Structures are given as C-alpha cells and as structure tokens.
C-alpha cells in the first residue's frame, strides 16, 4: 500500500480503544475486530498487501501455529494504548495491554507493508520478537526476524513519498474490500467452475460409453430360453454340433445355434445357462454403475450451481478445503468434507454416501436433512451440545445447495444423530429436532 494511505489509515485507527478479537483468516490475512461495525482485514501477502474493512463469511481453517496462539492470547479483549506509523515507513504499530490481567503486559503488533519484506510481527515492550508471521534468518536478510531477538528497524526510505489525500478513509477501505472481494470472487468462480465442468464432462463421457443393460437382459433371457429348449430336445442335440433343429414350446421347428465345444446336450444347456447368468450379472453391474454415475453427475451439476451462486470468496473457499491430514477417517468418494470454523461438516454425495454418514456418525454429532423431501444428509462432527448459529446456518445451506436446483426458501431439520433411526437404506425417522430456514439463490 502507499505510504500516504497508511499514514491516514493509522491516524483514523486512533479512534479505536479496544481489540475485541484478533485472528488469522487466511494464510497471510489477519483480522482485527474493534467493534461490531469494524472488522478490519490486514492482508500481508508479499508484494500485494492491503487493508480493508468488511466482515467476511465463516472461516474454514482454524490456525493454531505459535503466532496464532500468541496473537489471540495477547490481543483478544485488549485495550489499545496507541496506533502509530513507525519509523516514518510503511509500518503500522498497534500497542495494547491485556485488560483484566493480573500482571499487565504491553504487546505490540507491527504490521509491515514493505513489499517483498511484508510481515506481521508481535513484539514485547522492549521490542523483542515474541512471534512473527514470517521468521527470517540472518543469512537470508540483513534484518533478521527471530523469536527472542530485538527487532531492528528497516532502512529509512530513500525518497520523500507523495501525498494522496483520502476524502473518507473508512469509505475507501470499505470500497477496497468490495472491489478486491469482487475481483477474487470472479477469479475463483472461473477457476473452480472450469475444474468442475471438466470433471462433469468426464463423468458424462463415461456414462455415454456404458453398454445398454436392456440389451444384456434380452441376451440373458434368450440364452436362458435356449437352455430350456435344449433340455426339452435332448435327443435332437448331437455332440460338438454347431446347430440343431429343435421343437419350441409352441410346437414349431426352429434352428438353434449351439455353443462351440459342447460334448453333450446337457453340456450345451449348461453353457446357455452360464451365458444367461453372466449377461444378467453384467446388466445388474451396469445398472449400479449407471445409477452411481448419474448421482455423481447430479452432484457436480449442483456443485457448479453452488459456485455460480456464491456471493463471497470465502463461500467458495469453504467448498474447496485444502487437502491434508486433518481427518482421521479415510476419505470416501461418496462423502464430501467441508470445514467451517474449524469444525468438520460431511455431506452425502449419493444414497451410498448418505448411508455411510448415518452409519459412521457418533451419537452427539448433529444430523441435518431437508424437511419432508429427499435431500443430501449432512453430519456436523462435534461433541458440543451448543453450536454457533453461524455454523448451523452454513451447514444447513450446504444441505440445501447440494440437494435442490430450484431457488427459494427451504426448511432444514437438524437433531443429534442419536435421535435418528434408520428404516431402510438412507430412509430414516427422527425426533426432537429443530428447524432452520435457508434462502437459496
């Protein structure tokens, strides 16, 4: 960001007296909440740092690195002592004390918007590094950032920055939030939709290439009928014959092509029955495969629509959680996993996935389903009796988005898994439930 902007922003921030909450909302983003109307976002990406005002949607990942633990410990519910532009550089210093602490501790959050050296550093009152978003060794930079070391100031700017007056600092930061969120949203939509459309095309191609199970069932019936004809005309079948004239069940003479290599009439009949059974089993397998592909195609179509209807970048990020070892269970191809405020939310992509969720959920997990109509099953993995309303609403929205295409208002029932009784397959009865209303589209 421009020095002039940071100078005006730091001056504007002096009106705040408290930090209600402080946390990392992305790999390089820090959010400070000063009050209900002021959720400030400090994006500390190298070469692309920004400050904006705007309340984003639910977090997916909950960061628990030493930096995050200390940030929450020292800045949540803290009292602001000062806000200043440090060293006449693109560095904002926020100095706080922990309110209500037995021993008052002064802590500094130093936000450095210095291009490739952009960083967020937590200091004590002696300006020693307590933690940092990025640790920098002395062999990498002449200005190291290491825990326990005193932080040196960066070199003084070699020029006099130009002034770019802002008529309204707050409005500028709010508009920046909208602009950057809008640009990121469109970029993510294009990127994720392209990926999903490609997967959808592959599934459709696979479906179109499947054999016709109806033709296989007809083949099975014909082979079975031929086997019965052979048993009814044993005397007319010669060993190793290619064909035989037999009498059908209506008394008509027909020419029957026989399986090759049959040494007896009984062997011919057995070969026909084996052919019938094989064709039938293949038809059944194809039917299941077709049904599975059709459910996957429907899920991907709903997925694409959900991405199209997303209103914030955070909504899309929630739909595509980073892969990692966060789940103890082996990921199923029939179940989608999402993370909301650090809590795992699982969704059945198909009937098979719904059954897996029902069987694998624990008694205190929260189960969700659309009221009085077929839908994906959703399970919130938790041992807590009370969950934040935002988490419940976000999970209910997933249930709606991956169940119906039509826009409108839908009711979603939810209850602990112990209140759900499986009837058959994914059909259930449930009691002691509550209901949320969700708007789609």
N, C-alpha and C positions, 0 to 999 in steps of 0.2 A: 504494500500500500504506500501511497505518497506520504512523505513526512508531514506535509501540511494537513492532510486529513487526520493523521494520527494525533497531531498536536491539538486539533479541535475536538477530536473524539475524547482524548484524555481530559480535556477541560470540561467537557459535558459530563463525563463519568464522575466528576467530583460531587455531583448532587446525590449520589447513592451513599447510604450509610451502612448497608448490610449486604452480605452474600448469603442468600438463603440456601443455595446448593451449587456445587461445583463438580463436574464430572466430564469424562471424555465420551463423546457421542460417535466418534469415528476414529480411525487410526491416527489421524492428525488434527482432529477437531475437539476443542474444549468449549464447554458450555457453562457460563456463569449466569445464575438466576438471581437477580437483585430484588425483584418483587413480582407480583402476578402479571404485571404488564411489561416486564423487562427480562426477556430471555435472550441473552447475548451469546453469539456464536463466534469463536475465535478459531478460524481455520489456519493452522500453522503448517500448511504444505509448502515445501521448499519452492521458491520462485512463484508461488501462486497463493500467497497469504491474504486473508480478508477478514473483516469484521462485519457482522450483520446482526440485525435484531429480528427474531422470529422464532416462534415455538414450533419445533419440528414434531413429527409423529413419534410413535413408540420406538424406543431403541431395540435393536435386535441383540447385538452383542453387549455384554456387560464386562467392562475392562477391569482386571484385577491385578495389574502389574504394580510394583512398588510405587511408581509415580502416581497411579490412580488411587491407591490406598492412602498415600500421604496427602494428595490433593483433597480428598473427601475429609480426612481427619482434621486438617488444618484450616479448611475454608468453608465447609458446611456450617451454617449458622454462626458465621463470624462477623465481627464488626470492622468496617473499613476505617483505617486510620488516615490513609492518603492514597491519591492516584496522581501519578506524575509521569511526564515524558522524561526518560532518564538519559543523561549524558548528551543531551541535545542531539539524540539519534532516534532512529525508528524503533524505540523500545518503550513499552508501557510498563510501569511498575505499579502493582496494586499491593499495598501493605495492609495487613489485617491483624487483629488479635482475636483469639478464640473466646467468645462470650461465655461466661459462667464457668470457666475453667478454674481449678483450684490454684494453679500456677499459670498466670497469664503468659502466653507465648506469642511473640511477634513473628510473623511469617510474611515473606514477600513472594508474590507471583510475578516473575519477569517474563513478559511476552515480547519476543524479539522478531520483528518483521524485517529481517535484514537479508532478503534474497535467498541465496543458497545456504546461508547460515541461520535461517529461520529456526527458532526453538522456543520452548516453554520451559522455564527453569524455576524451581522452588528453592528459595534461599532463607536462611535464618537472619536474625538482625545484624549479625556480623558479616553478612554477605557471603557466607559459606554455602556451597551447594548441598542441599538436602536430597534432591532428586531432580531429574530432568526428563523431558520427552525424548531427547536425543543425547546420549553420552558421547563426548568427543575426546579422543585421546590426543596427547601432545604430539604424537608422530603423524597425526592427520592434519592438525591445525595448530598455529602458534597460540591460539586461545583455546585451551582445553576446558572441557566441562566434565568434571569428575566429582562424585559424591565425596564430601569431606574436604574439598579444596576450596580456597577462596576464589571467587569468580572475578576475573579481570574484565575491565571494560574493553569493548571493541575499539579499533582505531577511530579517531574523530573523522567525521565526514569531510572529504577534501573539497567540498563546494558548499555554496550557500543555497539551500533548497528554495524553490519558488513557492509563492503562496497561492493556494487555490481555495478561496473562501467558500464555505458551505452556508447557504441561507438557512438550512434547517438540518442539523446533524442527525437527529433522530429519524426524520423522514428519509434522509439519504441512506441510512443504514437499513431501514425497513424496505426501501425500494431495491437496495442491493440484494437483500435476502430473496425478494420475489424474483428479481432478474436472474440471479445465479441459480436459484431453485428451479426456475422455469427452464433455463438452458440445460441444467443437469437432468431434469425430468425428461425432456425431449430426447436427449442423447441416450439415456438409459432405455427409454421406450424403444427407440430404433434398434439399439444393440440387442436387447433381450427378445424383442419380437422377431428379429431376424433369426436368432438361435432357435426359438420355439417353432417358427414357421418351417425351418429346415427339418427339425425333428418330426413335425407333423407330416411333412411330405414323405419322409422315410417310412413312417408308420402306414400312411395311405398306400404307398407303393407296395409294401409288404402285404397289406390286406388285399390289394387288387391282384396280387400274384398267387393267392391261395387257390387251390383246386376247389371245384364245386362239390360240396359234400352231398348234394342231392344226386349227382351222377354216380357217386360212390355207393350211396344207399341203393340206387337202382341196380348197380352191378352186384351188390351183395344179395339182393332179392333174386336176381336172375341166376346167380350161382347156386343159391340155396334151392331154387326151383329145379335146376338141372340135376342137383344131387338127389332130390326126391324122385325125379324121373328115372335116373339110373337105378335106384333101389327098386323101382316098380317094374323095371325091364332088365333084370339081371341076366336073363337068358340071351338077350339081344346084344350084349356087350362082349366083344372079343378082346383078348389080351393084347395090349400095345396098339390097339386100333386108333386111327386118327379121328374117326367119327363113327356114328352108329345110327341106324334108323330105329326110333322108339315110338311107342304109342303114348300120347299125352293123356291127361286126366279127363279129357273130353272125348277120347276115343279116336283122335286124329293122329295120322302118321307124321312125324317130324324128324328132320335130320339134326342130330345133336353133335356138336364139335366137342371132342373129349380132350381132357388134359393129357399132355405127352408123357410117355413113360409109365402108363398105368398097366400093371401086370395082371390086374383082375378088375371085375366090375365093382367090387366093394372098395378097391383102391381108388377107382375113378370117383365114386360117390364121396369118399373121404377128402379127395383133392378138391372137389367142388365146395364141400362144406368149409374147408380151410380157407379157400379163396373168399367165400362169403363172409366168414368171420373177420378175416384180415381187412376186407373192404369196409365192413361196418365199424371196426375199431378205428380205422383211419378217418372215417367220416366223423365219428364222435370226437376224435382228437382235433380235427379241423374245425368242428363246431366250437369247441372250447377255445381254440386259438383265435378264431374269428371274433368270438364274444370278447375275449381279452383285448384284442387289438381295437375293437370298436370302443371299448371302455377307455383305453389309453388315448384314442383319438378324441373322444369327447372331453377327457380331462385336459388335453393340450389345447383344445379349442376354448375351453373355459379359462385356461391359464392365459392365453393370448388376450381374451376379452378383459380379464382382470388387469393385465398390464396396460392395456389401452385405457382403462377407466381410472388408473392410478392418478392421484392428484399431487403427490409429493414424491421426491426421490427416495425418501425413507420407506414409503409403501412398497416400492419396487425392490429396494434393498432387503426388505423383510421377506419377500418372495424368493429371493436367491441367497440364502445364507451361505457363508463361506464354509467350504468343506474342511473338516478337521476331526480330531478325536474327542469331540465334546459329548458324543453319545456313547453310552456303554453297550447299547444293543446294536447288533448288526443291522445296517440299513436295508430295508426291504424295498423292492422295486414297486410294491403295491401301496406303499405308505410314503407320504411327503412329510418332511420335518421342517418346521419353522421355529425361529427363536424370537420371542417377544419379551423385552425387558429381562433377558437372561433366562426365561422360562421356556422349556420345550413344549411346542404345540404340534401334535401329529394329526394328519388328515388322511383318511382312506381315499385312494385314487379310484378304487373299484370295489365291488362287493367283496372280493378276496381281501382287499386292504381293510375294509370295514370289519370283517370277521377277525383279522389279525389284531386290530386295535382293541376290539372287545375282549379278546382272549388274553392279550398282553397287559391290559391296564390294571393298575392296582386299585384297591377299594376306595382310597381317598382321592384318586385322580378325578378330574372334572370331565364329564362326558357331555357333548353337545350334538344337537340334531335339529333340523328344521321341523317346525310344528306341523303335524298332520300331512306330511308329504315326503316322498323319497328324497334322500339327500346324502351327502358325504357325512360320515361320522367324524367328529373331532374330539381329541382327548388332550387335555392340559395335564401334563405330568407335574404333580405337586403334592406335598404333604401338608399344605396350609389349608385351614378352614376358610379363611377370608382372602380373596384375591382382589387386587386393584381393579376398579371398574374399567379402566382403560384397557387392561389386559383382557378382561372378559369380552369387551366390545370388539377388540381387534380379532380375537379368536372366533367370535360369532360372525364377523364379516368374512373371514376365510371360509367358514362353513357355507355362507350364502354364495360367495363368489365362485366356489368350486362345485356348486350344486345346480344353479339355475342360470340361464342366459337372459331371461326377461328382467327388465328394470322394474323397480317397485319397492314396496316395503314388505319385509318378511319378518316372521316371528321365529326366534331360535330358543328352544328349550335347553336348559342345562341342569345337571344334577351330579352328585358323586357317583362314580362307577358302581358302588355297592347297591345303588338304588335301581340299577338297570338289570333286567332279567332277559337273557337270550331265549327266544322262542324257537326259531329255525333260521339257520344261516346268519344273516345280519338283521333279521327282524327281531324287535325287542319290545318289551313293556317296561315302563319306568314310572317312578313315583317321586313325590317330594321334590318337585322341580320348580325352577324359576324360569322366567321368560324375558328375553331381550328383544327389542325391536331394532331391525337393521335396514337402512336405506341402501339400495343398490342402484348404481348409475347416477 
